Amino acid sequence: MRLAPEGVDSKTAIVFSHPIGGGAFLPLVNALAHAGVHVVYCNPRYRGNDTALIMEKCVLDLGACIKDLREKKGYERILLGGWSGGGSLSLFYQDQAEHPTIRETPAGDPADLVAAELVPADGILLLAAHVSRSMTLTEWIDPSVTDETKPFDRDPSLNLYDRANPNQPPYSDGFQARYAEAQIARNRRITAWVKETLAALKADPDAAPERAFCVHGTMAAPCFLDPAIDPSDREPGLCYLGDPKVVNDGPVGLARFTTLRSWLSQWSYDDSRADGLGNASRISCPVLAINNTADLACTPSHAQRLFDAVGHDDKELHQVKGADHYYLQRADLLPEAVGLVQDWISRKGF
C-alpha cells in the first residue's frame, strides 16, 4: 500500500514492513502520510500468519518492493520504517543489502539473498522496535516448562504465575540470572529437537517434508510483573496482549503455532539470522531510534540495545514520554513522534 499525500511530490519514501505485515493502518504510518511524508507499507507473503514464516523470504519480499519503488515509482531515496518487529527485519535487510552472504535458510532450503542484489536503503527508523523475534521470544518464554511433551508439568521455582513460588517480585538478581539461563536453555532444547526431527524427515523419502508443532508458555518475562526490571512508564502487571498469565498459554501467544523450518528462521536463539543487534553492528546508513516510554511490548532496553549496537556515530535515540506501543491510549503524542521523524529527515537531507 502506498500513501502519497495529494499535491506533495517527493523523491523519498519511508517503507514500512513487518514479518507478518498488517501495519498499513497503524496510527503512526497514517500520521506520517497526513503530515506530507510519502509512506509505503510492504506486506510480505506471510500477511497475518507467522506459522510457517521464513525471515529470509521476508527480506526477499521487502527487496522486491524497494526495487519496484525505485524503478517504477521513481523514488530516489528509501528509508526503512522499522516499527515493532519491523525493526529487526529492516536491520536484517540492510545488513544483507550491504554485505550479502546468505544463500539458504537455516534449514538448508534455497533463499538466495546474494543473487537477489538487494538495494541498500538510505536510512533506517527504529520506531518502538524490539531487538528481534528470536531474542524477544527467548526473553519472554516460560522456563518452568522443562519437558515439551508435558508442557503443563512445570517447575514451581521458575513459574512466575505459581503463588507457591518462593521467588516473588521484586525479583533478586540471582533469580533473574537463573531465570534467563533457563529461558535460553529451553529455546535451545526446542531447537535441538527441531533439528533432529527435520533431519529424520529429510532422511525418510516417505515422510512429510514439514511438521507443525505447538509451543506453550511464551509470555513470562519477569519485567511484566516486576516494574523495577527495565523500568519505564508502562502499567505493571500487563503485557501488550493483556494479562500475561492468561496470554502465556492462550491461543494467540507469541510463537504458539510454528513449524520446524520457521522455528529455525525466526525463533531459534542461535540459528535465526534476523538478529537485530548483530545486524545493526554491520550497517553503515543513518539510524533514528524512537522509544515509547509506556510501551508494554518493547521496553526501553530494546531501543537502547539497538542504538548501542549500531556500529557508527550517525545515530540518534529519542524518547516519546508516555506513549504506548500503538499510540492508542495517547494519540495526542503522535505529533511528537511525527515531528521527530520529519526533523530527522530534513536534517539528513532526505
C-alpha positions in Angstrom: 0.0 0.0 0.0 1.3 3.4 -1.0 0.2 6.6 0.8 1.2 9.5 -1.3 -0.2 12.8 0.0 -2.2 14.7 -2.6 -0.2 17.5 -4.1 3.0 16.6 -2.4 5.9 15.5 -4.6 8.8 13.6 -3.1 11.7 11.5 -4.2 11.9 10.0 -0.7 9.6 7.2 0.7 9.5 5.6 4.0 8.9 1.8 3.5 7.4 0.1 6.5 7.3 -3.7 6.7 6.8 -6.3 9.4 7.3 -10.1 9.1 3.6 -10.6 9.3 2.6 -7.3 7.8 -0.8 -5.7 8.6 0.5 -2.4 9.8 -0.8 -0.2 7.0 -3.5 1.3 9.2 -1.3 1.9 12.2 -1.7 5.4 13.6 1.9 6.4 13.1 2.0 5.2 9.5 -1.1 7.3 8.6 0.0 10.3 10.7 3.2 10.5 8.7 1.3 10.4 5.5 -1.1 13.1 6.7 2.0 15.2 7.5 3.1 15.0 3.9 5.5 12.1 4.0 5.3 9.5 1.2 4.8 6.2 3.0 4.7 2.7 1.6 3.6 -0.4 3.6 5.1 -3.6 2.2 3.2 -6.8 3.3 5.4 -9.9 2.9 3.9 -13.2 1.8 3.1 -14.2 5.4 0.5 -11.5 5.9 -1.3 -12.2 9.3 0.2 -15.6 9.9 3.7 -16.4 11.1 3.2 -20.2 11.5 5.4 -21.0 8.5 7.3 -17.7 8.3 10.8 -17.6 6.9 12.7 -14.4 7.7 14.9 -14.7 4.6 11.8 -14.7 2.4 10.5 -11.6 4.2 13.8 -9.9 3.2 13.3 -11.0 -0.4 9.8 -9.6 -0.4 11.0 -6.3 1.0 13.8 -6.2 -1.5 11.3 -6.6 -4.4 9.2 -3.8 -3.1 12.2 -1.4 -2.8 13.3 -2.2 -6.3 9.8 -1.6 -7.6 9.6 1.8 -5.9 12.9 2.9 -7.4 12.4 1.6 -10.9 8.7 2.1 -11.4 7.7 4.9 -9.0 10.8 6.9 -9.3 11.8 7.2 -5.7 15.5 8.1 -5.3 15.8 7.7 -1.5 14.4 4.9 0.6 14.1 4.9 4.3 13.1 1.7 6.1 10.4 2.2 8.7 11.1 -0.4 11.3 8.1 -0.4 13.6 8.0 -3.1 16.3 9.0 -6.4 14.7 9.8 -4.4 11.5 12.9 -3.0 13.2 14.9 -6.2 13.2 13.6 -7.1 9.7 14.8 -3.7 8.5 18.2 -4.2 10.1 18.4 -7.8 8.7 17.5 -6.4 5.2 20.1 -3.6 5.4 22.8 -5.9 6.6 22.3 -8.3 3.7 21.9 -5.5 1.2 25.3 -4.1 2.3 27.0 -7.4 3.0 25.2 -10.2 1.1 26.2 -13.6 2.4 23.0 -15.8 2.8 22.1 -18.3 0.1 19.8 -20.6 2.1 17.6 -20.7 5.2 18.9 -22.1 8.5 17.1 -25.3 7.5 19.1 -25.5 4.3 16.4 -24.5 1.9 17.1 -22.1 -1.0 16.8 -18.4 -0.2 19.4 -16.6 -2.2 19.9 -13.1 -0.8 23.1 -12.7 -2.7 21.6 -13.3 -6.1 18.7 -11.0 -5.2 21.0 -8.0 -5.4 19.2 -6.2 -2.6 19.3 -2.4 -2.9 20.6 -0.8 0.3 18.3 1.7 2.0 19.5 5.3 2.7 18.4 5.3 6.3 16.6 3.3 9.0 13.9 4.3 11.5 13.6 2.1 14.5 10.2 3.0 15.9 9.0 1.2 19.1 11.2 -1.7 17.8 12.3 -4.8 19.6 15.7 -6.4 19.2 14.5 -9.4 17.2 11.8 -12.1 17.2 14.2 -14.8 18.4 15.6 -12.7 21.3 12.3 -11.4 22.3 10.7 -14.8 22.4 13.7 -16.1 24.5 13.3 -13.3 26.9 9.6 -13.9 27.2 9.5 -17.7 27.1 8.4 -19.6 30.2 11.4 -21.6 31.5 9.3 -23.5 34.0 8.4 -25.8 31.1 11.2 -28.3 31.3 9.7 -31.0 29.1 7.9 -30.0 25.9 6.0 -33.3 25.9 4.5 -32.3 29.3 4.2 -28.6 29.0 1.9 -28.2 32.0 4.1 -30.0 34.4 6.1 -27.0 35.5 9.0 -26.3 37.8 7.3 -24.2 40.5 10.5 -22.4 41.4 10.6 -21.0 37.9 6.9 -20.5 37.4 6.2 -16.7 37.7 2.4 -17.4 37.9 2.6 -20.0 40.7 1.7 -18.4 44.0 3.7 -21.1 45.8 6.9 -20.0 44.1 9.2 -18.5 46.8 10.6 -16.1 44.2 8.2 -13.2 44.1 8.6 -9.5 42.9 10.8 -7.7 43.3 13.0 -10.5 41.9 16.5 -10.9 43.2 19.5 -10.6 40.8 20.3 -14.2 41.4 16.8 -15.4 40.4 16.8 -13.2 37.3 20.1 -14.7 36.2 18.9 -18.2 36.8 15.7 -17.5 35.0 17.4 -16.0 32.0 19.7 -19.0 31.7 16.8 -21.4 31.9 15.0 -19.4 29.2 17.9 -19.8 26.8 18.2 -23.5 27.7 14.6 -24.1 26.8 14.9 -22.3 23.5 18.0 -24.5 22.7 16.2 -27.7 23.7 13.4 -26.9 21.3 16.0 -26.1 18.6 17.8 -29.4 19.2 14.5 -31.3 18.8 13.6 -29.3 15.7 17.0 -30.1 14.0 16.8 -33.8 15.0 13.2 -34.1 13.7 14.0 -32.2 10.5 17.0 -34.4 9.8 14.8 -37.5 10.2 12.2 -36.2 7.8 14.8 -35.4 5.2 16.3 -38.9 5.5 12.9 -40.6 5.0 11.7 -40.4 1.4 8.2 -41.4 2.5 7.9 -38.8 5.3 6.1 -35.4 5.0 8.6 -32.6 4.4 7.5 -30.5 7.3 5.9 -30.7 10.7 3.9 -28.2 12.7 4.0 -28.1 16.5 2.8 -26.0 19.4 4.9 -24.1 21.9 3.2 -23.5 25.3 4.2 -20.9 27.8 5.6 -17.9 25.8 4.6 -14.9 27.8 6.5 -15.0 31.0 9.1 -12.2 31.2 9.9 -11.1 34.7 9.5 -7.5 33.7 5.8 -8.0 33.2 5.4 -8.5 36.9 8.3 -6.5 38.3 8.3 -2.9 37.2 11.8 -2.4 38.6 13.2 -4.6 35.7 13.7 -2.4 32.7 11.8 0.5 34.4 9.5 2.7 32.3 6.2 4.4 32.3 4.3 1.2 31.4 1.5 -0.2 33.6 2.7 -3.0 35.8 1.2 -6.5 35.6 0.4 -6.3 31.9 1.9 -7.3 28.6 0.9 -5.9 25.2 -1.8 -8.6 24.8 -3.3 -8.1 28.2 -2.9 -10.3 31.3 0.4 -12.2 30.8 -0.7 -15.1 32.9 -3.7 -15.7 30.5 -1.6 -15.0 27.4 1.2 -17.3 28.5 -0.9 -20.3 27.5 -3.6 -18.7 25.4 -4.2 -19.3 21.7 -2.6 -16.0 20.5 0.6 -16.2 22.4 3.9 -15.5 20.7 5.2 -18.4 18.7 2.3 -20.6 19.8 2.0 -22.4 16.5 5.0 -22.9 14.3 6.9 -25.3 12.0 10.3 -26.8 12.0 11.7 -24.6 9.4 10.0 -21.5 10.7 11.3 -22.1 14.2 14.9 -22.1 13.0 14.5 -19.0 10.9 12.5 -16.7 13.2 12.5 -18.1 16.8 15.8 -20.0 17.4 18.1 -18.2 19.8 21.2 -19.5 18.0 20.1 -20.1 14.4 18.0 -17.1 13.4 19.9 -14.7 11.2 17.4 -11.9 11.9 19.5 -10.8 14.8 18.8 -7.1 15.3 21.8 -6.5 17.4 24.2 -8.3 15.2 22.7 -6.9 12.0 22.8 -3.4 13.5 26.6 -3.7 14.2 27.3 -4.1 10.5 25.2 -1.4 8.8 26.5 2.0 7.6 23.4 4.1 7.0 22.0 6.7 9.4 19.7 5.4 12.1 16.9 7.1 14.1 15.5 5.2 17.1 12.4 6.3 19.0 11.4 4.7 22.3 7.9 4.9 23.6 8.2 5.1 27.4 4.9 3.4 28.2 5.3 0.6 25.7 4.1 -2.7 27.0 5.8 -4.7 24.3 9.2 -3.0 23.7 10.5 -1.9 27.0 13.3 0.7 27.0 16.2 -1.7 26.9 15.2 -2.8 23.4 15.7 0.7 21.9 18.8 1.2 23.9 20.4 -2.1 22.9 19.6 -1.5 19.3 21.0 2.1 19.5 24.2 0.8 21.2 24.6 -2.0 18.7 24.8 0.4 15.7 28.5 0.5 14.9 28.8 4.1 13.8 28.0 7.5 15.2 25.4 8.7 12.7 22.6 7.6 15.0 20.1 9.2 17.3 17.9 7.9 20.2 14.8 9.9 21.3 12.0 9.2 23.8 8.3 9.9 23.5 7.4 10.1 27.1 4.1 8.4 28.0 3.5 6.9 24.5 2.2 3.3 24.3 3.2 0.8 21.6 0.4 1.7 19.2 -0.3 5.3 20.3 -3.9 4.1 21.1 -4.0 5.4 24.7 -2.1 8.5 23.9 -3.0 9.6 20.4 -2.1 13.1 21.4 1.6 12.1 21.4 1.5 11.2 17.7 2.5 14.7 16.5 5.6 14.5 18.7 6.7 11.2 17.1 5.9 12.6 13.6 7.9 15.7 14.3 10.9 13.7 15.4 10.8 11.8 12.1 10.3 14.9 10.0 13.0 16.8 11.7 15.5 13.9 11.2 14.6 13.5 7.5 15.1 17.3 7.0 18.4 17.4 8.8 19.7 14.4 6.9 18.7 15.9 3.6 16.4 13.0 2.7 
